[in-house]
Amino acid sequence: MDNKDTTHSHLLSFLNAIPPVDFCCVYGSTLHSTDPGKSTMVDYILGVSDPLQWHSENLKMNADHYASWMVLLRGAKLITNVADKLGVGVHFNPYVTWNNKMLKYGVVRMHDLIQDILNWESFYLSGRLQKPVNMLVDNLDIETINSVNLRAAVSAALLLLPPKFTEEDLYAKICSLSYVGDVRMLFAEDRNKVKKIVQGQFDLFQSMYKPFLEEYEGKDFLRFSSSKNQLANISQV
């Protein structure tokens, strides 16, 4: 088993420690780190049909994953209400130690996940899924549904870009969509975060968006030409 298979198996093994899920993906710097020497948190998104029931079961298995005040007050009902009414439908358990690794997981209702992908209702998870992720569980074929989200991301980016740009510019613009209006980018976050994400995962962005770019090229919406560094120069027709 090579390193990639070992990592995949390790990521999947966490799912044995929690109730069943309909969707699971891993994202963030740990998945495709641009700084291998840096120890980072593993980030999961978990999709479930009924968050109230799922959290009720998970509290029996992993009460220590949750903030103690949530457990003591109203348990699963409070956890779900806070996510639905005060948040964007996602409850995160951060700083969970499992198998000598630090991880964070967010739990979302499958209906809410699909609606955000299709309609950009909160743009929280849809923005996340416009970037490379590793889907570990996909019972409802979210990967196919997400093609609507990816196509919309390309269209939005093209509207915001000048008539001529590079392939890297395109992916950077797509990547930046989910950070527009995020005050963290003004203070806490790395100002070069978008550039680092794209450069560190360039081949993955290419594989995600290649079908749409080829379609637009075939319809004469875009024209491609090679540059000296072998990154495509793109012109909007």
C-alpha positions as protocol buffer text, in pm:
chain_id: "A"
residue {
  index: 1
  type: MET
  ca { x: 0 y: 0 z: 0 }
}
residue {
  index: 2
  type: ASP
  ca { x: 148 y: 334 z: -105 }
}
residue {
  index: 3
  type: ASN
  ca { x: 137 y: 656 z: 97 }
}
residue {
  index: 4
  type: LYS
  ca { x: -175 y: 781 z: -82 }
}
residue {
  index: 5
  type: ASP
  ca { x: -369 y: 461 z: -2 }
}
residue {
  index: 6
  type: THR
  ca { x: -244 y: 467 z: 356 }
}
residue {
  index: 7
  type: THR
  ca { x: -361 y: 826 z: 401 }
}
residue {
  index: 8
  type: HIS
  ca { x: -700 y: 746 z: 246 }
}
residue {
  index: 9
  type: SER
  ca { x: -747 y: 447 z: 477 }
}
residue {
  index: 10
  type: HIS
  ca { x: -649 y: 655 z: 779 }
}
residue {
  index: 11
  type: LEU
  ca { x: -897 y: 929 z: 688 }
}
residue {
  index: 12
  type: LEU
  ca { x: -1174 y: 673 z: 637 }
}
residue {
  index: 13
  type: SER
  ca { x: -1102 y: 499 z: 967 }
}
residue {
  index: 14
  type: PHE
  ca { x: -1229 y: 798 z: 1166 }
}
residue {
  index: 15
  type: LEU
  ca { x: -1578 y: 724 z: 1032 }
}
residue {
  index: 16
  type: ASN
  ca { x: -1579 y: 403 z: 1237 }
}
residue {
  index: 17
  type: ALA
  ca { x: -1571 y: 617 z: 1553 }
}
residue {
  index: 18
  type: ILE
  ca { x: -1890 y: 814 z: 1474 }
}
residue {
  index: 19
  type: PRO
  ca { x: -2249 y: 733 z: 1363 }
}
residue {
  index: 20
  type: PRO
  ca { x: -2301 y: 658 z: 991 }
}
residue {
  index: 21
  type: VAL
  ca { x: -2304 y: 948 z: 744 }
}
residue {
  index: 22
  type: ASP
  ca { x: -2438 y: 992 z: 389 }
}
residue {
  index: 23
  type: PHE
  ca { x: -2157 y: 1219 z: 279 }
}
residue {
  index: 24
  type: CYS
  ca { x: -1804 y: 1285 z: 393 }
}
residue {
  index: 25
  type: CYS
  ca { x: -1524 y: 1488 z: 244 }
}
residue {
  index: 26
  type: VAL
  ca { x: -1187 y: 1600 z: 370 }
}
residue {
  index: 27
  type: TYR
  ca { x: -1050 y: 1941 z: 277 }
}
residue {
  index: 28
  type: GLY
  ca { x: -789 y: 2195 z: 373 }
}
residue {
  index: 29
  type: SER
  ca { x: -413 y: 2213 z: 392 }
}
residue {
  index: 30
  type: THR
  ca { x: -369 y: 1867 z: 541 }
}
residue {
  index: 31
  type: LEU
  ca { x: -512 y: 1701 z: 232 }
}
residue {
  index: 32
  type: HIS
  ca { x: -275 y: 1862 z: -18 }
}
residue {
  index: 33
  type: SER
  ca { x: -33 y: 2048 z: 204 }
}
residue {
  index: 34
  type: THR
  ca { x: 197 y: 2307 z: 49 }
}
residue {
  index: 35
  type: ASP
  ca { x: 412 y: 2283 z: 362 }
}
residue {
  index: 36
  type: PRO
  ca { x: 470 y: 1913 z: 442 }
}
residue {
  index: 37
  type: GLY
  ca { x: 663 y: 1995 z: 758 }
}
residue {
  index: 38
  type: LYS
  ca { x: 371 y: 2185 z: 910 }
}
residue {
  index: 39
  type: SER
  ca { x: 140 y: 1996 z: 1143 }
}
residue {
  index: 40
  type: THR
  ca { x: -218 y: 2092 z: 1065 }
}
residue {
  index: 41
  type: MET
  ca { x: -570 y: 1994 z: 1159 }
}
residue {
  index: 42
  type: VAL
  ca { x: -764 y: 1747 z: 943 }
}
residue {
  index: 43
  type: ASP
  ca { x: -1094 y: 1902 z: 830 }
}
residue {
  index: 44
  type: TYR
  ca { x: -1406 y: 1693 z: 762 }
}
residue {
  index: 45
  type: ILE
  ca { x: -1752 y: 1784 z: 634 }
}
residue {
  index: 46
  type: LEU
  ca { x: -2015 y: 1524 z: 724 }
}
residue {
  index: 47
  type: GLY
  ca { x: -2359 y: 1515 z: 562 }
}
residue {
  index: 48
  type: VAL
  ca { x: -2642 y: 1339 z: 749 }
}
residue {
  index: 49
  type: SER
  ca { x: -3016 y: 1305 z: 687 }
}
residue {
  index: 50
  type: ASP
  ca { x: -3123 y: 1406 z: 1038 }
}
residue {
  index: 51
  type: PRO
  ca { x: -2872 y: 1612 z: 1242 }
}
residue {
  index: 52
  type: LEU
  ca { x: -3081 y: 1590 z: 1561 }
}
residue {
  index: 53
  type: GLN
  ca { x: -3077 y: 1211 z: 1555 }
}
residue {
  index: 54
  type: TRP
  ca { x: -2712 y: 1200 z: 1447 }
}
residue {
  index: 55
  type: HIS
  ca { x: -2595 y: 1429 z: 1727 }
}
residue {
  index: 56
  type: SER
  ca { x: -2804 y: 1231 z: 1978 }
}
residue {
  index: 57
  type: GLU
  ca { x: -2621 y: 914 z: 1878 }
}
residue {
  index: 58
  type: ASN
  ca { x: -2283 y: 1084 z: 1861 }
}
residue {
  index: 59
  type: LEU
  ca { x: -2325 y: 1233 z: 2211 }
}
residue {
  index: 60
  type: LYS
  ca { x: -2355 y: 877 z: 2344 }
}
residue {
  index: 61
  type: MET
  ca { x: -2037 y: 779 z: 2160 }
}
residue {
  index: 62
  type: ASN
  ca { x: -1829 y: 1097 z: 2172 }
}
residue {
  index: 63
  type: ALA
  ca { x: -1963 y: 1349 z: 2422 }
}
residue {
  index: 64
  type: ASP
  ca { x: -1610 y: 1484 z: 2468 }
}
residue {
  index: 65
  type: HIS
  ca { x: -1614 y: 1611 z: 2109 }
}
residue {
  index: 66
  type: TYR
  ca { x: -1868 y: 1880 z: 2203 }
}
residue {
  index: 67
  type: ALA
  ca { x: -1850 y: 2194 z: 2413 }
}
residue {
  index: 68
  type: SER
  ca { x: -1944 y: 2093 z: 2767 }
}
residue {
  index: 69
  type: TRP
  ca { x: -2207 y: 2366 z: 2806 }
}
residue {
  index: 70
  type: MET
  ca { x: -2393 y: 2238 z: 2500 }
}
residue {
  index: 71
  type: VAL
  ca { x: -2397 y: 1885 z: 2640 }
}
residue {
  index: 72
  type: LEU
  ca { x: -2518 y: 1999 z: 2984 }
}
residue {
  index: 73
  type: LEU
  ca { x: -2790 y: 2237 z: 2867 }
}
residue {
  index: 74
  type: ARG
  ca { x: -3004 y: 2072 z: 2600 }
}
residue {
  index: 75
  type: GLY
  ca { x: -2774 y: 1835 z: 2419 }
}
residue {
  index: 76
  type: ALA
  ca { x: -2854 y: 1743 z: 2061 }
}
residue {
  index: 77
  type: LYS
  ca { x: -3154 y: 1977 z: 2040 }
}
residue {
  index: 78
  type: LEU
  ca { x: -2946 y: 2281 z: 2135 }
}
residue {
  index: 79
  type: ILE
  ca { x: -2662 y: 2179 z: 1904 }
}
residue {
  index: 80
  type: THR
  ca { x: -2901 y: 2150 z: 1609 }
}
residue {
  index: 81
  type: ASN
  ca { x: -3091 y: 2470 z: 1688 }
}
residue {
  index: 82
  type: VAL
  ca { x: -2773 y: 2675 z: 1715 }
}
residue {
  index: 83
  type: ALA
  ca { x: -2652 y: 2544 z: 1377 }
}
residue {
  index: 84
  type: ASP
  ca { x: -2988 y: 2607 z: 1208 }
}
residue {
  index: 85
  type: LYS
  ca { x: -3087 y: 2941 z: 1362 }
}
residue {
  index: 86
  type: LEU
  ca { x: -2760 y: 3114 z: 1444 }
}
residue {
  index: 87
  type: GLY
  ca { x: -2522 y: 2953 z: 1196 }
}
residue {
  index: 88
  type: VAL
  ca { x: -2537 y: 2836 z: 836 }
}
residue {
  index: 89
  type: GLY
  ca { x: -2676 y: 2492 z: 916 }
}
residue {
  index: 90
  type: VAL
  ca { x: -2339 y: 2343 z: 1004 }
}
residue {
  index: 91
  type: HIS
  ca { x: -2223 y: 2246 z: 1354 }
}
residue {
  index: 92
  type: PHE
  ca { x: -1846 y: 2214 z: 1396 }
}
residue {
  index: 93
  type: ASN
  ca { x: -1664 y: 2013 z: 1657 }
}
residue {
  index: 94
  type: PRO
  ca { x: -1307 y: 2150 z: 1650 }
}
residue {
  index: 95
  type: TYR
  ca { x: -990 y: 2035 z: 1822 }
}
residue {
  index: 96
  type: VAL
  ca { x: -1097 y: 1672 z: 1841 }
}
residue {
  index: 97
  type: THR
  ca { x: -808 y: 1441 z: 1921 }
}
residue {
  index: 98
  type: TRP
  ca { x: -837 y: 1103 z: 1756 }
}
residue {
  index: 99
  type: ASN
  ca { x: -569 y: 844 z: 1684 }
}
residue {
  index: 100
  type: ASN
  ca { x: -293 y: 1092 z: 1776 }
}
residue {
  index: 101
  type: LYS
  ca { x: -426 y: 1343 z: 1523 }
}
residue {
  index: 102
  type: MET
  ca { x: -609 y: 1671 z: 1568 }
}
residue {
  index: 103
  type: LEU
  ca { x: -922 y: 1708 z: 1358 }
}
residue {
  index: 104
  type: LYS
  ca { x: -1231 y: 1920 z: 1309 }
}
residue {
  index: 105
  type: TYR
  ca { x: -1562 y: 1805 z: 1166 }
}
residue {
  index: 106
  type: GLY
  ca { x: -1871 y: 1991 z: 1056 }
}
residue {
  index: 107
  type: VAL
  ca { x: -2211 y: 1823 z: 1043 }
}
residue {
  index: 108
  type: VAL
  ca { x: -2476 y: 1942 z: 797 }
}
residue {
  index: 109
  type: ARG
  ca { x: -2822 y: 1824 z: 692 }
}
residue {
  index: 110
  type: MET
  ca { x: -2805 y: 1667 z: 345 }
}
residue {
  index: 111
  type: HIS
  ca { x: -3098 y: 1879 z: 223 }
}
residue {
  index: 112
  type: ASP
  ca { x: -2916 y: 2197 z: 327 }
}
residue {
  index: 113
  type: LEU
  ca { x: -2594 y: 2081 z: 163 }
}
residue {
  index: 114
  type: ILE
  ca { x: -2768 y: 2013 z: -168 }
}
residue {
  index: 115
  type: GLN
  ca { x: -2960 y: 2342 z: -161 }
}
residue {
  index: 116
  type: ASP
  ca { x: -2640 y: 2537 z: -99 }
}
residue {
  index: 117
  type: ILE
  ca { x: -2465 y: 2356 z: -385 }
}
residue {
  index: 118
  type: LEU
  ca { x: -2750 y: 2423 z: -628 }
}
residue {
  index: 119
  type: ASN
  ca { x: -2859 y: 2772 z: -516 }
}
residue {
  index: 120
  type: TRP
  ca { x: -2565 y: 2923 z: -322 }
}
residue {
  index: 121
  type: GLU
  ca { x: -2804 y: 2985 z: -30 }
}
residue {
  index: 122
  type: SER
  ca { x: -2529 y: 3048 z: 225 }
}
residue {
  index: 123
  type: PHE
  ca { x: -2232 y: 2996 z: -9 }
}
residue {
  index: 124
  type: TYR
  ca { x: -2053 y: 2830 z: 282 }
}
residue {
  index: 125
  type: LEU
  ca { x: -2032 y: 2469 z: 169 }
}
residue {
  index: 126
  type: SER
  ca { x: -2078 y: 2544 z: -201 }
}
residue {
  index: 127
  type: GLY
  ca { x: -1772 y: 2771 z: -179 }
}
residue {
  index: 128
  type: ARG
  ca { x: -1579 y: 2495 z: -7 }
}
residue {
  index: 129
  type: LEU
  ca { x: -1672 y: 2246 z: -280 }
}
residue {
  index: 130
  type: GLN
  ca { x: -1547 y: 2480 z: -553 }
}
residue {
  index: 131
  type: LYS
  ca { x: -1200 y: 2389 z: -428 }
}
residue {
  index: 132
  type: PRO
  ca { x: -1038 y: 2044 z: -429 }
}
residue {
  index: 133
  type: VAL
  ca { x: -1170 y: 1799 z: -171 }
}
residue {
  index: 134
  type: ASN
  ca { x: -1134 y: 1427 z: -113 }
}
residue {
  index: 135
  type: MET
  ca { x: -1478 y: 1266 z: -106 }
}
residue {
  index: 136
  type: LEU
  ca { x: -1471 y: 960 z: 118 }
}
residue {
  index: 137
  type: VAL
  ca { x: -1846 y: 884 z: 131 }
}
residue {
  index: 138
  type: ASP
  ca { x: -2095 y: 995 z: -136 }
}
residue {
  index: 139
  type: ASN
  ca { x: -2418 y: 798 z: -104 }
}
residue {
  index: 140
  type: LEU
  ca { x: -2631 y: 1059 z: -285 }
}
residue {
  index: 141
  type: ASP
  ca { x: -2384 y: 1136 z: -565 }
}
residue {
  index: 142
  type: ILE
  ca { x: -2297 y: 1485 z: -445 }
}
residue {
  index: 143
  type: GLU
  ca { x: -2000 y: 1480 z: -682 }
}
residue {
  index: 144
  type: THR
  ca { x: -2237 y: 1486 z: -980 }
}
residue {
  index: 145
  type: ILE
  ca { x: -2470 y: 1744 z: -822 }
}
residue {
  index: 146
  type: ASN
  ca { x: -2166 y: 1963 z: -752 }
}
residue {
  index: 147
  type: SER
  ca { x: -2105 y: 2003 z: -1127 }
}
residue {
  index: 148
  type: VAL
  ca { x: -2378 y: 2270 z: -1119 }
}
residue {
  index: 149
  type: ASN
  ca { x: -2178 y: 2455 z: -855 }
}
residue {
  index: 150
  type: LEU
  ca { x: -1851 y: 2426 z: -1049 }
}
residue {
  index: 151
  type: ARG
  ca { x: -2010 y: 2553 z: -1371 }
}
residue {
  index: 152
  type: ALA
  ca { x: -2156 y: 2851 z: -1185 }
}
residue {
  index: 153
  type: ALA
  ca { x: -1817 y: 2924 z: -1027 }
}
residue {
  index: 154
  type: VAL
  ca { x: -1650 y: 2936 z: -1369 }
}
residue {
  index: 155
  type: SER
  ca { x: -1922 y: 3167 z: -1502 }
}
residue {
  index: 156
  type: ALA
  ca { x: -1892 y: 3402 z: -1204 }
}
residue {
  index: 157
  type: ALA
  ca { x: -1514 y: 3411 z: -1230 }
}
residue {
  index: 158
  type: LEU
  ca { x: -1526 y: 3490 z: -1603 }
}
residue {
  index: 159
  type: LEU
  ca { x: -1753 y: 3786 z: -1536 }
}
residue {
  index: 160
  type: LEU
  ca { x: -1504 y: 3923 z: -1285 }
}
residue {
  index: 161
  type: LEU
  ca { x: -1192 y: 3867 z: -1496 }
}
residue {
  index: 162
  type: PRO
  ca { x: -1056 y: 4093 z: -1775 }
}
residue {
  index: 163
  type: PRO
  ca { x: -1074 y: 3985 z: -2142 }
}
residue {
  index: 164
  type: LYS
  ca { x: -732 y: 3817 z: -2117 }
}
residue {
  index: 165
  type: PHE
  ca { x: -595 y: 3623 z: -1821 }
}
residue {
  index: 166
  type: THR
  ca { x: -397 y: 3312 z: -1731 }
}
residue {
  index: 167
  type: GLU
  ca { x: -526 y: 2975 z: -1623 }
}
residue {
  index: 168
  type: GLU
  ca { x: -386 y: 3043 z: -1276 }
}
residue {
  index: 169
  type: ASP
  ca { x: -577 y: 3374 z: -1267 }
}
residue {
  index: 170
  type: LEU
  ca { x: -899 y: 3186 z: -1338 }
}
residue {
  index: 171
  type: TYR
  ca { x: -853 y: 2934 z: -1055 }
}
residue {
  index: 172
  type: ALA
  ca { x: -747 y: 3210 z: -817 }
}
residue {
  index: 173
  type: LYS
  ca { x: -1063 y: 3404 z: -898 }
}
residue {
  index: 174
  type: ILE
  ca { x: -1277 y: 3094 z: -844 }
}
residue {
  index: 175
  type: CYS
  ca { x: -1095 y: 3023 z: -518 }
}
residue {
  index: 176
  type: SER
  ca { x: -1143 y: 3382 z: -400 }
}
residue {
  index: 177
  type: LEU
  ca { x: -1522 y: 3381 z: -451 }
}
residue {
  index: 178
  type: SER
  ca { x: -1583 y: 3225 z: -110 }
}
residue {
  index: 179
  type: TYR
  ca { x: -1358 y: 3479 z: 62 }
}
residue {
  index: 180
  type: VAL
  ca { x: -1531 y: 3791 z: -73 }
}
residue {
  index: 181
  type: GLY
  ca { x: -1655 y: 3988 z: 227 }
}
residue {
  index: 182
  type: ASP
  ca { x: -1472 y: 3761 z: 473 }
}
residue {
  index: 183
  type: VAL
  ca { x: -1322 y: 3999 z: 730 }
}
residue {
  index: 184
  type: ARG
  ca { x: -1067 y: 3734 z: 829 }
}
residue {
  index: 185
  type: MET
  ca { x: -886 y: 3801 z: 503 }
}
residue {
  index: 186
  type: LEU
  ca { x: -826 y: 4158 z: 624 }
}
residue {
  index: 187
  type: PHE
  ca { x: -678 y: 4062 z: 959 }
}
residue {
  index: 188
  type: ALA
  ca { x: -620 y: 3704 z: 1071 }
}
residue {
  index: 189
  type: GLU
  ca { x: -584 y: 3515 z: 745 }
}
residue {
  index: 190
  type: ASP
  ca { x: -278 y: 3500 z: 522 }
}
residue {
  index: 191
  type: ARG
  ca { x: -315 y: 3765 z: 248 }
}
residue {
  index: 192
  type: ASN
  ca { x: -155 y: 3520 z: 3 }
}
residue {
  index: 193
  type: LYS
  ca { x: -387 y: 3236 z: 101 }
}
residue {
  index: 194
  type: VAL
  ca { x: -566 y: 3214 z: -234 }
}
residue {
  index: 195
  type: LYS
  ca { x: -240 y: 3212 z: -432 }
}
residue {
  index: 196
  type: LYS
  ca { x: -93 y: 2940 z: -209 }
}
residue {
  index: 197
  type: ILE
  ca { x: -406 y: 2725 z: -241 }
}
residue {
  index: 198
  type: VAL
  ca { x: -405 y: 2745 z: -621 }
}
residue {
  index: 199
  type: GLN
  ca { x: -32 y: 2693 z: -667 }
}
residue {
  index: 200
  type: GLY
  ca { x: -24 y: 2403 z: -422 }
}
residue {
  index: 201
  type: GLN
  ca { x: -320 y: 2226 z: -585 }
}
residue {
  index: 202
  type: PHE
  ca { x: -299 y: 2348 z: -944 }
}
residue {
  index: 203
  type: ASP
  ca { x: -333 y: 2004 z: -1104 }
}
residue {
  index: 204
  type: LEU
  ca { x: -642 y: 1934 z: -895 }
}
residue {
  index: 205
  type: PHE
  ca { x: -806 y: 2260 z: -1001 }
}
residue {
  index: 206
  type: GLN
  ca { x: -726 y: 2167 z: -1362 }
}
residue {
  index: 207
  type: SER
  ca { x: -892 y: 1829 z: -1333 }
}
residue {
  index: 208
  type: MET
  ca { x: -1201 y: 1983 z: -1168 }
}
residue {
  index: 209
  type: TYR
  ca { x: -1257 y: 2257 z: -1424 }
}
residue {
  index: 210
  type: LYS
  ca { x: -1116 y: 2110 z: -1745 }
}
residue {
  index: 211
  type: PRO
  ca { x: -1454 y: 1979 z: -1875 }
}
residue {
  index: 212
  type: PHE
  ca { x: -1615 y: 2323 z: -1847 }
}
residue {
  index: 213
  type: LEU
  ca { x: -1322 y: 2504 z: -2006 }
}
residue {
  index: 214
  type: GLU
  ca { x: -1319 y: 2257 z: -2296 }
}
residue {
  index: 215
  type: GLU
  ca { x: -1693 y: 2307 z: -2339 }
}
residue {
  index: 216
  type: TYR
  ca { x: -1656 y: 2686 z: -2347 }
}
residue {
  index: 217
  type: GLU
  ca { x: -1366 y: 2657 z: -2590 }
}
residue {
  index: 218
  type: GLY
  ca { x: -1577 y: 2435 z: -2815 }
}
residue {
  index: 219
  type: LYS
  ca { x: -1852 y: 2696 z: -2816 }
}
residue {
  index: 220
  type: ASP
  ca { x: -1598 y: 2972 z: -2898 }
}
residue {
  index: 221
  type: PHE
  ca { x: -1656 y: 3147 z: -2566 }
}
residue {
  index: 222
  type: LEU
  ca { x: -1287 y: 3108 z: -2475 }
}
residue {
  index: 223
  type: ARG
  ca { x: -961 y: 3075 z: -2666 }
}
residue {
  index: 224
  type: PHE
  ca { x: -648 y: 2917 z: -2526 }
}
residue {
  index: 225
  type: SER
  ca { x: -281 y: 2970 z: -2609 }
}
residue {
  index: 226
  type: SER
  ca { x: 31 y: 2829 z: -2443 }
}
residue {
  index: 227
  type: SER
  ca { x: 277 y: 3047 z: -2257 }
}
residue {
  index: 228
  type: LYS
  ca { x: 647 y: 2999 z: -2183 }
}
residue {
  index: 229
  type: ASN
  ca { x: 576 y: 2839 z: -1845 }
}
residue {
  index: 230
  type: GLN
  ca { x: 322 y: 2606 z: -2011 }
}
residue {
  index: 231
  type: LEU
  ca { x: 27 y: 2763 z: -1829 }
}
residue {
  index: 232
  type: ALA
  ca { x: -255 y: 2849 z: -2065 }
}
residue {
  index: 233
  type: ASN
  ca { x: -330 y: 3206 z: -2157 }
}
residue {
  index: 234
  type: ILE
  ca { x: -705 y: 3250 z: -2197 }
}
residue {
  index: 235
  type: SER
  ca { x: -902 y: 3508 z: -2394 }
}
residue {
  index: 236
  type: GLN
  ca { x: -1274 y: 3569 z: -2363 }
}
residue {
  index: 237
  type: VAL
  ca { x: -1428 y: 3593 z: -2709 }
}
